[in-house]
Amino acid sequence: MPPTYVLAKDHLQRAATILQGADHRSRQLRHIIERTIGLMDEFRPETPERADNVLDFASFRHRQAAQN
């Protein structure tokens, strides 16, 4: 992951920790931040398509396994 991604996630985790208030607004903000962190954890950067004619066997096996 890029360093900015890791840093952004760290900032969000700190913000969620700070928002420990029991009022409705704090709970809503904490929920939004925690959900954003969860979405960041699910993010998988797509690999760019190769412009050459070289076959990556590991990727090929992975795609084949996913199709079966």
Rosetta constraint file for C-alpha pairs under 8 A:
AtomPair CA 1 CA 5 HARMONIC 6.40 0.50
AtomPair CA 1 CA 6 HARMONIC 6.83 0.50
AtomPair CA 2 CA 6 HARMONIC 6.66 0.50
AtomPair CA 3 CA 7 HARMONIC 6.09 0.50
AtomPair CA 4 CA 8 HARMONIC 6.00 0.50
AtomPair CA 5 CA 9 HARMONIC 6.22 0.50
AtomPair CA 6 CA 10 HARMONIC 6.18 0.50
AtomPair CA 7 CA 11 HARMONIC 6.25 0.50
AtomPair CA 8 CA 12 HARMONIC 6.29 0.50
AtomPair CA 9 CA 13 HARMONIC 6.21 0.50
AtomPair CA 9 CA 37 HARMONIC 6.35 0.50
AtomPair CA 9 CA 40 HARMONIC 7.47 0.50
AtomPair CA 10 CA 14 HARMONIC 6.26 0.50
AtomPair CA 11 CA 15 HARMONIC 6.16 0.50
AtomPair CA 12 CA 16 HARMONIC 6.18 0.50
AtomPair CA 12 CA 33 HARMONIC 6.23 0.50
AtomPair CA 12 CA 34 HARMONIC 7.80 0.50
AtomPair CA 12 CA 37 HARMONIC 6.92 0.50
AtomPair CA 13 CA 17 HARMONIC 6.33 0.50
AtomPair CA 13 CA 33 HARMONIC 7.66 0.50
AtomPair CA 13 CA 34 HARMONIC 7.54 0.50
AtomPair CA 13 CA 37 HARMONIC 7.38 0.50
AtomPair CA 14 CA 18 HARMONIC 6.28 0.50
AtomPair CA 15 CA 19 HARMONIC 6.23 0.50
AtomPair CA 15 CA 30 HARMONIC 7.85 0.50
AtomPair CA 15 CA 33 HARMONIC 7.64 0.50
AtomPair CA 16 CA 20 HARMONIC 7.24 0.50
AtomPair CA 16 CA 29 HARMONIC 7.96 0.50
AtomPair CA 16 CA 30 HARMONIC 5.18 0.50
AtomPair CA 16 CA 33 HARMONIC 6.18 0.50
AtomPair CA 16 CA 34 HARMONIC 6.74 0.50
AtomPair CA 19 CA 26 HARMONIC 5.70 0.50
AtomPair CA 19 CA 27 HARMONIC 7.47 0.50
AtomPair CA 19 CA 29 HARMONIC 7.50 0.50
AtomPair CA 19 CA 30 HARMONIC 5.98 0.50
AtomPair CA 20 CA 26 HARMONIC 6.93 0.50
AtomPair CA 20 CA 27 HARMONIC 7.56 0.50
AtomPair CA 20 CA 30 HARMONIC 7.69 0.50
AtomPair CA 21 CA 26 HARMONIC 5.56 0.50
AtomPair CA 21 CA 27 HARMONIC 7.01 0.50
AtomPair CA 22 CA 26 HARMONIC 6.61 0.50
AtomPair CA 22 CA 27 HARMONIC 6.53 0.50
AtomPair CA 23 CA 27 HARMONIC 6.39 0.50
AtomPair CA 24 CA 28 HARMONIC 6.20 0.50
AtomPair CA 25 CA 29 HARMONIC 6.17 0.50
AtomPair CA 26 CA 30 HARMONIC 5.98 0.50
AtomPair CA 27 CA 31 HARMONIC 6.05 0.50
AtomPair CA 28 CA 32 HARMONIC 6.26 0.50
AtomPair CA 29 CA 33 HARMONIC 6.17 0.50
AtomPair CA 30 CA 34 HARMONIC 6.02 0.50
AtomPair CA 31 CA 35 HARMONIC 6.04 0.50
AtomPair CA 32 CA 36 HARMONIC 6.13 0.50
AtomPair CA 33 CA 37 HARMONIC 6.25 0.50
AtomPair CA 34 CA 38 HARMONIC 6.24 0.50
AtomPair CA 35 CA 39 HARMONIC 6.21 0.50
AtomPair CA 36 CA 40 HARMONIC 6.19 0.50
AtomPair CA 37 CA 41 HARMONIC 6.28 0.50
AtomPair CA 38 CA 42 HARMONIC 6.44 0.50
AtomPair CA 39 CA 43 HARMONIC 6.34 0.50
AtomPair CA 50 CA 54 HARMONIC 7.83 0.50
AtomPair CA 55 CA 60 HARMONIC 7.53 0.50
AtomPair CA 56 CA 60 HARMONIC 6.21 0.50
AtomPair CA 57 CA 61 HARMONIC 6.07 0.50
AtomPair CA 58 CA 62 HARMONIC 6.20 0.50
AtomPair CA 59 CA 63 HARMONIC 6.15 0.50
AtomPair CA 60 CA 64 HARMONIC 6.13 0.50
AtomPair CA 61 CA 65 HARMONIC 6.07 0.50
AtomPair CA 62 CA 66 HARMONIC 6.21 0.50
AtomPair CA 63 CA 67 HARMONIC 6.28 0.50
AtomPair CA 64 CA 68 HARMONIC 6.49 0.50
